Amino acid sequence: MVLNSFSKILFDLLEDIELSSSKLYATFSRKFPKDASFWTRMTEEEEVHLKWVQNLRLEVEKGKVQFHENILRLEDLKKTTKLIRDHQAKAKEKNFDHGDALRAAAEIESSTLEQPFSRVFFSKNPILQKVIDRFDQENQKHATDLNNRVKNLSTRTPKNIQTPRNR
């Protein structure tokens, strides 16, 4: 099956989201060395997701995976890519802290969960379907993990207020 131009754009955006997320999380890994292992794991998982999207494209082209392109909204994918780029720019700012990184990543991961992949892609091949289902599970795991980390953030003390720790 030859992909139409709309489907090609959708796949390009899906790939861009995974690649850009991976790059953003790699930035966080370098910027926050105390949590480098967490951010490195996130980076590596996004790189795996990118390969899955690339393989899904190939399997759709081969006719082994059905693709319901009308479920994904082009505008939502474009908003997610812009969101990631905005967070990448903010991450370069001096006052961007680890809490900001966690909130940014949680926002990104939640935005990509609007439509589970299993509603968009389907295969009669059990191995391919397992990959599609795993994609949903990993996206859900990322969003849940990040949202829990955001909830556990301690309240920040403004830098200009004297406390026993910063006197």
Disulfide bonds with the S-S distance in Angstrom:
none
